[in-house]
């Protein structure tokens, strides 16, 4: 994915440019499941709104209204659009959103924020590419955090991105911390860690501070053990390793994905210029 919006205007022939834009936009929707016209506009860096309208008229995508905090019109692939994408890919996976009623409104806001953050990180050069949660679904190891997006740097480092909009508590919170540390650690069989860093994005400064404190060196971390299909018991308490502090970062964002501030190492918030 190019970092410069002008990369999307590199073709002198309008028809060739149209095919290039279609490839970027339809593949984006395929990877994330759905998107919106404003995000497609942000992705293409120019007349994305008119492109989306044309794609709807051409039968490549459809609009579906969903209530997620507010009424949103989601863009999903039609059967025609899905076939076009899959004919051009080496890696394919299930695309249930071809039937838009399958989309859960609960996850919509979370997914759209992940898309905005991904575009921002690639545009600014923080990442050279990315992989979505569904692309990574078959690669995660047991007990490891499955990030919402994986950013790939120019040095081929893998950064896990987590969008946290609501506080986790008790066992779920402890498992968030332990599974993130596991994903940053080599596996017991000696395989290299799958991620070199995690960035947690949230709209809540209080959540960012609370989570940051849990990743501080020597912070107590409760480890839970599964004793039945749905029951867990506290197994033991360990301490967070020293090295974790430099591998997990927290960023506070607005509802539109713009950076507000970044919590300091001690959990206090410091403004980002």
C-alpha positions in Angstrom: 0.0 0.0 0.0 1.6 3.3 -1.1 2.3 6.0 1.5 1.9 8.9 -0.9 -1.7 9.7 -2.1 -0.3 10.8 -5.4 0.6 7.1 -6.1 -3.0 6.6 -6.8 -2.9 9.1 -9.7 0.1 7.7 -11.5 -1.7 6.5 -14.6 -2.1 8.9 -17.5 -4.9 6.9 -19.0 -8.2 7.4 -17.0 -9.3 3.8 -17.7 -6.0 2.4 -16.3 -6.3 4.7 -13.3 -9.8 3.5 -12.7 -8.7 -0.2 -12.7 -5.9 0.7 -10.3 -8.2 2.5 -7.9 -10.7 -0.4 -8.1 -7.9 -2.9 -7.2 -6.9 -0.8 -4.1 -10.4 -0.2 -2.9 -12.0 -3.6 -3.5 -9.0 -5.4 -2.0 -9.1 -3.2 1.1 -12.8 -4.0 1.6 -12.0 -7.7 1.1 -9.3 -7.7 3.8 -11.3 -5.8 6.4 -14.7 -7.1 5.5 -16.3 -3.8 5.0 -15.5 -0.1 5.0 -17.2 3.3 4.4 -17.1 5.9 1.6 -15.1 8.4 3.7 -12.5 5.8 4.5 -12.3 4.8 0.8 -11.8 8.5 0.1 -9.0 8.6 2.7 -7.4 5.5 1.2 -7.4 6.7 -2.4 -6.3 10.2 -1.5 -8.5 11.9 -4.1 -12.1 11.5 -5.4 -12.9 8.4 -3.3 -16.4 9.4 -2.7 -17.3 9.6 -6.4 -15.4 6.3 -6.9 -17.6 4.6 -4.3 -20.8 5.9 -5.9 -19.6 4.6 -9.3 -18.7 1.2 -7.8 -22.2 0.9 -6.3 -23.7 1.8 -9.6 -21.4 -0.7 -11.3 -22.4 -3.5 -9.0 -19.0 -4.0 -7.4 -20.0 -3.0 -3.9 -23.2 -2.4 -2.0 -24.2 0.1 0.7 -25.9 -1.2 3.9 -27.1 1.0 6.8 -26.0 -0.3 10.2 -26.4 1.4 13.6 -23.1 1.4 15.5 -23.2 4.3 18.0 -24.7 6.2 15.1 -26.2 5.3 11.7 -23.4 4.3 9.3 -23.5 3.2 5.7 -21.1 0.3 5.2 -19.6 -0.7 1.9 -19.3 -4.4 1.3 -18.4 -6.5 -1.8 -21.1 -7.9 -4.0 -20.7 -11.4 -5.5 -19.3 -9.7 -8.6 -16.8 -7.7 -6.6 -15.8 -10.7 -4.6 -15.1 -12.8 -7.7 -13.0 -10.0 -9.2 -10.8 -9.8 -6.1 -10.4 -13.5 -5.6 -9.4 -14.0 -9.3 -6.4 -11.7 -8.6 -5.2 -13.0 -5.3 -2.8 -15.8 -4.2 -4.3 -15.7 -0.7 -8.0 -16.1 -0.2 -10.2 -16.5 2.9 -13.9 -16.6 3.8 -15.8 -13.4 3.1 -19.2 -13.7 4.9 -19.9 -10.0 4.4 -21.2 -10.8 0.9 -24.4 -11.2 2.9 -24.3 -7.9 4.9 -26.8 -9.0 7.5 -24.0 -11.2 8.9 -22.2 -8.1 10.1 -22.3 -7.6 13.9 -23.0 -3.9 14.8 -21.1 -4.4 18.0 -17.7 -4.6 16.2 -18.3 -2.0 13.5 -16.9 1.1 15.2 -13.9 -0.9 16.4 -13.1 -2.2 12.8 -13.5 1.2 11.2 -11.1 2.8 13.7 -8.6 0.0 12.9 -8.9 1.0 9.2 -8.3 4.7 9.9 -5.3 3.9 12.1 -3.8 1.6 9.5 -4.1 4.2 6.8 -2.5 6.8 9.1 0.4 4.5 10.0 1.2 3.7 6.4 0.8 7.3 5.2 3.2 8.6 7.8 5.8 5.9 7.0 5.5 4.1 10.4 4.6 1.0 8.5 5.3 -0.2 4.9 2.4 -2.6 4.8 -0.2 -4.4 6.9 -2.1 -7.6 7.4 -5.6 -7.8 8.9 -7.0 -10.0 11.6 -8.6 -12.4 9.1 -5.3 -12.7 7.2 -3.5 -13.7 10.4 -6.3 -15.9 11.8 -4.5 -19.3 11.0 -1.1 -18.2 12.2 -1.5 -17.4 15.9 -0.3 -19.8 18.5 -2.3 -20.9 21.5 -2.3 -18.3 24.3 -1.0 -15.5 22.1 -2.8 -12.2 21.5 -4.4 -12.0 18.1 -4.0 -8.3 17.1 -6.7 -6.4 15.2 -4.1 -5.4 12.6 -0.5 -6.3 12.0 1.8 -3.4 10.8 4.8 -4.5 8.8 7.8 -2.0 8.9 10.4 -1.5 6.3 12.8 -3.6 8.4 10.1 -6.4 8.3 9.3 -6.1 11.9 5.7 -7.0 12.9 3.8 -4.6 15.1 0.5 -5.8 16.6 -2.2 -3.2 16.8 -5.0 -3.4 19.4 -8.0 -1.2 19.5 -9.4 -1.0 23.1 -12.6 1.0 23.4 -13.9 -0.6 26.6 -12.1 -1.6 29.8 -11.5 -5.2 30.5 -11.6 -6.5 34.1 -10.5 -9.4 36.2 -9.7 -12.6 34.2 -10.2 -10.9 30.8 -7.9 -8.1 31.7 -5.2 -10.5 33.1 -5.4 -12.6 29.9 -5.1 -9.5 27.7 -1.8 -8.7 29.5 -0.5 -12.3 29.5 -1.4 -13.1 25.9 0.3 -9.9 24.7 3.4 -10.8 26.6 3.2 -14.3 25.0 3.0 -12.9 21.5 6.1 -10.8 22.2 8.0 -13.8 23.5 9.8 -16.7 21.8 7.7 -19.9 21.9 8.6 -22.8 24.2 9.9 -24.8 21.2 12.4 -22.0 20.4 10.5 -20.4 17.5 11.0 -16.6 17.3 8.4 -14.2 18.7 5.7 -13.4 16.2 5.7 -9.7 17.1 8.4 -7.2 18.0 6.0 -4.6 19.5 2.4 -3.9 20.3 0.6 -0.5 20.1 -2.7 -0.2 22.0 -5.0 2.6 20.7 -7.9 3.8 22.9 -10.2 6.8 23.1 -10.0 6.7 26.9 -7.0 8.3 28.7 -8.0 6.5 31.9 -8.0 3.1 30.1 -4.5 3.9 28.6 -3.1 4.7 32.0 -4.6 1.7 33.7 -3.3 -0.7 31.0 0.1 0.9 30.9 0.5 0.4 34.6 -0.2 -3.3 34.2 2.7 -3.7 31.8 5.3 -2.0 34.1 8.2 -4.1 35.2 7.4 -6.3 38.3 3.7 -5.5 38.1 1.8 -8.5 39.4 0.2 -10.6 36.7 -2.4 -13.3 37.6 -2.3 -16.5 35.4 -5.6 -18.4 35.1 -6.1 -22.1 34.4 -9.1 -23.5 32.5 -10.8 -26.3 34.5 -13.9 -26.8 32.4 -15.5 -25.5 29.2 -16.3 -22.1 30.8 -14.7 -22.1 34.2 -11.3 -20.8 35.1 -9.4 -20.7 38.4 -6.5 -18.6 39.5 -3.4 -20.7 39.0 -0.5 -18.4 40.1 0.7 -14.9 40.2 3.9 -13.9 38.4 5.7 -10.6 37.7 5.8 -8.7 34.4 9.3 -9.0 32.9 11.5 -5.8 32.7 11.8 -6.0 28.9 8.0 -5.7 28.3 7.9 -2.0 29.1 9.8 -1.0 25.9 7.7 -3.3 23.7 4.2 -2.1 24.5 3.0 1.4 23.7 -0.3 3.2 24.4 -1.8 6.0 22.2 -4.9 8.0 23.0 -7.0 8.8 19.9 -10.2 10.7 19.1 -13.4 8.9 17.8 -12.1 9.6 14.3 -8.8 8.0 14.9 -6.6 11.1 15.3 -3.9 11.0 17.9 -4.7 13.0 21.1 -1.9 12.1 23.4 0.5 9.4 24.4 0.8 8.2 28.0 4.2 8.4 29.6 6.1 5.4 30.8 4.8 5.9 34.3 1.2 5.9 33.1 0.8 9.7 33.2 -0.4 11.4 29.9 1.8 13.6 27.8 0.7 15.6 24.8 1.8 14.6 21.4 2.7 17.4 19.0 
